[in-house]
Amino acid sequence: MVRQWQDMFFNKRYASTSLLNPNFVMIAETYNIPGRRVSKRRILKFIRRDALLQRGHFLLDLLLRRKETYSYG
């Protein structure tokens, strides 16, 4: 959210917003929650289908390029 505010209100001056996130899929798996990390848009529809077929929870970790957005549709 900090980066979003820098983008919207501070003329895209990105000071100290390089984010290093943990491996959310690995964290989910420690709780017996299946998950996948997706970095390529072309395979997202297949992973999304698999996620929707799961019974219970499923973690989907989307890695986006800085300027990329995704709309659910």
Stockholm file with secondary structure:
# STOCKHOLM 1.0

chainA/1-73         MVRQWQDMFFNKRYASTSLLNPNFVMIAETYNIPGRRVSKRRILKFIRRDALLQRGHFLLDLLLRRKETYSYG
#=GR chainA/1-73 SS CHHHHHHHHSTTCCCSCCCCCCCHHHHHHHTTCCEEEECCHHHHHHHHHHHHHSSSCCEEEECCCTTCCCCCC
#=GC SS_cons        CHHHHHHHHSTTCCCSCCCCCCCHHHHHHHTTCCEEEECCHHHHHHHHHHHHHSSSCCEEEECCCTTCCCCCC
//
